[in-house]
Amino acid sequence: MIKIGMILGERYEILEKIGTGGMSDVYKAKCHKLNRYVAVKVLKQEFSENSNFVSKFRVEAQAAASLMHPNIVNVYDVGEDNGIHFIVMELVEGITLKKYIEKKARLSVKEAVSIAIQACMGIEAAHNNHIIHRDIKPQNIIISKEGKVKVTDFGIAKAATSNTITSNVMGSVHYTSPEQARGGYSDEKSDIYSMGITLFEMLTGRVPFNGDTTVAIAIKHIQEPMPSPRDFVPEIPVSVEQIVLKCTQKSPDRRYQSMSALIEDLKKSLISPDEDFVRVIDPEANAATRMISRDDMDQIKKQSKKPSHTEEIRLKKNSARPAPVSNKGGSGKKKPVSSYEPEPEDDDEEEEYESSMEKVTTVLAVIGAILIGCVVIFLVGRAIGIFDFSSPEKDGVIKMIEVAGMQEDEAKQKLVKMGLDPTVEYVQDDSVAEGTVIGSDVKKGTQLEAGAKVVLKVSGSQSGVIVPDIYNKTLAEAVASLEGEGFATEKKEGYSDTVPKGNVMSQKPEAGTSAERGSTVTITISQGPQESKVQVPDVLGMLPDEGKSTLEAAGLTVRNVTEVNDDDETMIGKIIRLSYSVGTEVEPGTAIDIYVSKGPEATYMFAENIESPALEDPQYVEGTPCVLVVTTASGKELSRLSVASFPTPLNLFDIKDESTGVLTIIYNVTLESVTTTDPATGETKVVPGGVEERTIQRPLQFIRKES
């Protein structure tokens, strides 16, 4: 347990608590080796005994430690001391962007853009190191006293192993991207979305989406159109408006593709704010390659069985042409040619032309059919692994195969057979048939060890996740189990005669039921059997040791013993009050603060004549005005007055708790010009005179006033 004044790692003295988060607390500390102040992030006690959380905490440290940039809070050290896991970071004296926005209601366009540029430069440095922040928000952006913008708290950051990464961890719901809200892909463009929301809030003083619950807000990010910041602040330039809207496109492909591109447009907006230069690229216009689904293949097969257009014309002409008339029978007459029939010569030419065209068309059709068939066979073969020419296993190393286009069960079976550990994450994608694998968190060809985890992204609904059974598990185990399935957690406390203290005694929704991924599971932690409350005993007037023993005998604990002033001199050294009133009923083990009298507050005075500074400085001219400043030994200023004659009386009363001080006399001395001659050269120099400010300090002894 962290206490003020304790030292971690034999060098970091804990001074005060300055913040708290879901997994850790942050303290201001002093590094005695380097004699500087730092921020120390400490993993909370309830998580420190869980290896999963400790590992996650260390991963955060490793991710953040790889980043060295003026716009990122730097990590100095990471360590463990008697089971306390901690990260030592740069201490930034300043204000969070969230509080800065609240203080100013909203920021000017120029100030908002300038802050955004600095923040984006820090995030860009993280992206260049393959680190995705995934929780960009004003609370995680600090503005130092010098005006430097720094990005902090990589608490849910993750190193990217491919162009996209996936995690069940969601950042703050007001700033989360649609893909994060769905539990799907999250990459650099997710940070760009969150930065766009942050810029929106800087410009307008509000977030674009709000609601009664986190679920309601998340749905708005997914479904509702992004409002324009100009709807709330009409004077926002069009370029800045377009930057915000491009950052917050629902589709990641329509956003800025990199932080560098966003920074470039932000800088341009400062130079040409009213120029409409922002362009949103439609991914459909790029003719991106699309996977042929099984439905598409069935349709191709059906279409290929139909006769071609040329073939239909030929069949119609053959059916319309009358049968030739025989000249047998001796009539010697031919049947008149129908008006719709061509002349014989022309008909031969047309038949010859049609025959040629028919041959060409037939050849082209056959070639096309062969090509289409080859493409379909190749794609299907690739999907099921027939045409994967790389060896998936070599010398104990498993090479990842292509899984996109497979069915969920098929992909899982293949990966299990290869020796990998597949898990499934469902992604809502209307363009891909439900149950079809969209991709994975591991690129094809990546070399993996046996047993490595692979997350399959499968098209399907986010709902219908089975709630795991966490009964009688520790808090850390329960949270890890629930978050592993994509649930959020809410903790409550209760009493149980059967479940040990610190373990889960109940959960809602119950284990085995179906719940929506991302929803909250409420867990109740046992506090053990309910005990009867105890009364705070009367220890007033006792000595501290006696009072402490009496309180502990009653089942209570003593937290702090503090000396305070009290006018009753008969109570000096004795207990005069407690943090709880005597007789109050409290829970067993409640921490009590004891206050011990150190007597009446000491009061001092000073009454003496102050002599001229000429005692110390012969150049002081009597009658020159002086400023007399009296301070206590601790530096507190008690008096400041101007005098021109000495000796002068100085009377001070009601000086609290300090018996010594310092008198500082400030005055000016006029100096005459001085002429000097260099004996070697005979050169004469004149040093001009002027007015010089001088100070003299004298120690003071105050006299204690009798009560």
C-alpha positions, 0 to 999 in steps of 0.5 A: 500500500502506498503511503505519503513519505515512503520511498520506492526503488530506494530513490523515489519519495512519494509526496502527494497523490495527483490522479487516479485511473482504472488500473493505477494511481499517479503520485508526485514524487522526488527522485533523490538520485537526480534531484528532480520531481517526477510522476509515478504511476502505481498499479492498484493493489487489487490488480498487482497480484494478477499476472495478466494485469501486471503483464499489461502494465509492463507492456504499457511501460514498454510501449511508452518508453520507446517514445521520446518526443517533445509532445509526449510525456516521457517515461524514465523508469519502470520497477517493482518494490515489494509487490508494488509495480510502478512506472516513473514518468516526466512530471508536467506542471500544467493543466489538462486540455479538458480543464482548459476548455472548461475554463475558457468555454471554447478556444479561438480557432487559431489556438485550437488549431495550434494545440491540435498540431502539437498533439498530432505531432506527438501522436505521429511519433507514436504511430511511427513507432507502431504504437496506437494510442486508442484513447485520445481525448482532452483529458489525456492532453496536457498544456504545460505552464510554458504552453507546451502540449504533451500527450499522455496516458498510453494506458490502452495503447497497443503496438501494431503488428500489422496495418490494423489491430484489434482489441476489446478495449474501448477508449472514452466513449465520447471520443471513440471511433465507430470501429472501436465502438463496434469492437472491430478494427482500430488503427492509426485512423482511429486516433485520427477520429478521436483527434477530430472529436477533440478538435470539435470540442476545442472549437465549440466547447462541447462534444458532438454526441451525448446521451444518457448511457455509454451505449447510447453515445456509442450508437450515435458514433456508429449511426448518426451523421457528424454535426458541423462545428459551424452549426454551433460557431458560424465564424469557424473557417470552412477549411477548419470545418472540413478538417474536422469532418474529414477526421470524423468520417464513419469509414476509416478509408474516408478519413486522413490516412496519416497524422502527417497529412492531417498536420499538413492541412492544419498548418495550411488552415492557419495560412489560408483559413477560408480556402476550401482545400480539404478533399475527402476521397471516396474509396469506391472511386479507387476501384479497390479489389473485392473478394468474390463471395460464394453467392457471386460465384453461383451467379457467375455459373448461372450467367455462363449457362445462358447463350450469348447475345450473338448466339441468340441472334443466330438462333432467331435467324435460323428459326425465321429462315424458311426451308428451301423449296425443291424444284422436283415435280417438273414445274420448273417454277421457284416459289416467290421469294418473300419480301423479308428475305434477302437476295440470295447473293446478299444472304450468302455474304451475310451468312459468311460474315455472321459465320466469321463473327460467330467464330470470333465471338465463340473463341472470345467467349471460350477464352473469357470463360476459361479466364473467369474459371481460372480466376474463380478456381484460383481464388477459391483455391487460395481461400481453402489453402490449395494454392498457398505455396508457402510452407506453413510449418518449418523448424518449429515455426508456423507461417500464418496462412490467408484466412480471408474468405473462409467460413468461421469453422473452417478457418478455426479448424485449419489454424488449430490443425497448424498448432495455433490458438484461434479466437473470434471477434465479430465485426458488423460488415454488411458487405460480407456474408455473415460467418465469413472471415474478413481477416485476422490480426496477423498478416499472411506469412508472419512466423509464429510459435506453436500455441500463438493466439490469432484473432479472426475477424468474422462478419457477424452481429456483436450481440449474443455473447455468453456471460462467463461464470465468475462466481467466487473468483477474485476481483482481478480474475473476474475483471480479466475474464469479463474484459476478455469477452468484451464486457465492461465491469461495474463493482459493488460490495456486499456481505456474505457468510460463504464467499471469502472476502475479496471474491465475487459473490454475485453477478448481473447478468447471470452466468450463461446468459446472453448479453451484448458485447461491450455491455456492463456486467455488475459484480458484487464483491464479498466483504465477508460476514457482516459484523456488528458496528462498534462505538468510538470509545471516549479517549479525550484527555488521554495520552496518545499511546493510551488512546491508541491502545483503547481504540485498537482494543475496540476493533478500530485502527489509528491512521494518523496522530497530528499535533494541533494548537489549543488554548487549553494549556491543561490539555498539552500533550493529550488527545483533544479530538478524533476524526469521528465523534465519541460514541459514533457507530462505525464498521470494525477496522475503521481508521481513526485520526487522533489530534493531540494538543501542542498548547496555545498558538505561540505569538511574537512581537518586535519593537525596536528602533532601526539604525541607518544603513551607514553602519554597514555602508559608508557611502550611504548618504543620510536622508536617502529614502530606504525601503524596510522589508521584514520577513520571517525565517520561513520567508513570509513577509510581515512588513514593508515601509519606506523611510528617509530618516534614522533611527526609525521605530519598527513595531510588529505584533501578532507574529504567529509561530516564528521567533526569528526573522530578517530585516532587508534595507533597500536603498540607492547610492550615487557614484562619482565618475572615476578617472584612471591612468594606465602607468605603462601606456599613460592612457587615461580612462574615465569610469562614469558614475551613476545610481546603484541599488544596494541592500543590507540584511540584518537578523531579527529576534522576535519576543514571545507575547505572554498570554 
